Amino acid sequence: MSSQKGVPYLHDSLDRQLLAILRGDGRASISKLAGELNVSRGTVQNRLDRLVSCGVILGFTVRAHEEIESNVVRAIMMIEVVGKSTAQVIQKLKGIPQLQKLHTTNGAWDLVAEIVAGNLVEFDHVLRDVRLIDGVLNSETSILLTSA
């Protein structure tokens, strides 16, 4: 199921509740999900299958404890795009695996990218790769030091 612009949407409140639980625990079992939602395991499995097949759920991930990921380099990169080349730039940025999330925004910057790199050398390569993309006019990056 998708909206008029091809963007997937949630069918009802059960879909939204299921997605909310999975955001907190992407490894939750079908039985656990069914219990929390007060529905059958078959219902949960059918909902999950549909949400994956229609693109609402793009994948499942692991969130590691902050201490485990203390050696990675995390940063926020603001990106200015030339003219109307935002769509082309976004497509190229999606090919850089260290860009965990990409957001369009208003204001002075057109895009905000969340970067996670394994070390400073990898981080430096990501910055270079982004800046070499046709259509990227300017960027500013801030390394995230401590999270509160």
N, C-alpha and C positions, 0 to 999 in steps of 0.2 A: 504494500500500500504506500503510495506516495502522493504528495501534494501536487498542485498544478505545475510547480517549477521543478519537479523531480526530487525534491527534498523529502526524505522519509518523515513520517509523523507517527505519533503513538495513537493507537486506536481508542484506548479508554483508560480509566484510572488504574485498572489492574496492570496494564503495561507500564504506566508511570511508577507504580509501587514496585514492580519487579525490577525495573531499571534502577530505582533508588537503592534497593537492597544490594544489587550487584555492584553499584558504585562503591558501597562500603565493603563488600566482600565478593570480589569477582570469582572466587573459588567456591562459593556456597553450593552445596549439593542440591539436587532436584528435591530431595526429601525435605531439606531445611527450608528451601524457598516455598515449597507447598505448605509446610507448617506455618510459616510466618504470614503467608498470604491467605491461609485458610481455604485452599483449593486443592484439587487432586494433583498428583505428580504428573499425570497425563496432560492436564491443563497447562502446568508450568512448562513441560517439554514442548508442547505445541506452540505456546506463546514464544518461548525462546527460539525455536526453529523459525517462526515467522519473523521475529524481530531481526534475526541474523540474515535471513534470506532477502528481506526488503531493505536492508541497509541501516536500520536503526542502531543495531549493535554492530560495530565495526570490528570488534575483537575483544579479547579478554586479556588482562594484564596483571602483573604482580607489582605491588607497591612494597618496596623493601624498607626496613627500619632505617631511620635517618643515620644511625651509626654505621650501618653497612655501606651506605652510599656517601660517606663523608669525604671520600677521596675523589669523587667526580666533580667536574666543573659545571656549575649551573649558571645560566645567564639569561638575561632578557635583551633581545635585540630589536630596536626600533628601525623600521625600514621605510625609506621614501622611494616612491616609484615614479618613473617618468610617465607623464601623460595618462593615457588610458591602457597602459600595459599591465595593469594589476592582475588580470586573469592569467596571462602568460607567465608572469613572475611567480604567482602562487603555484602553478603547475610545476615549475622548475624547483621551487623550494620544497615541495612535497617529496621530491626525490632525494633529499638530504636527510638520512635517518636520525641524525642528532637533533633535528628540529622536532621536538616532542609535540608542540602545539603551535598553530599559526592562527592569528586573529586579525581581522580587519578592524580598523579603528577610525575615529575622527580626529581632527586636530592636525598638528604639524606632521605627524607620521601616518603613513598609509597602512602599515602592517606592524604587528608585534609578534615576534617569534620567541618561543621558549626553547632554550638550548640545553642539552645535557650531553657533555663530552666526557670521555674516560680520563683525559689528562689535558695538560695545556697545549701539547703539540697537536692533538686532535682538535681541540678548541680553535687553535690558530688556523688549521686547515678549513674548518667550518666557516670562520669569518671570511677567509679568502674566497672560498667557493661561493658564498652568498654575494660578496661584492663583485664577483666576476659575471654574475647573471645579467644578461642584457635586460635593461629596463630598471635595474636598481640604480638610483641616482645617489643615494646617501644612506648611511646607517650610523647608529650609535648603540653601543653595547655596554651593559652593566653586568658585571659578575655578581652573583648573589652569594653573600658571605655567610650570614646567619639567618635562620628563620625563627620567628617568634611564635 
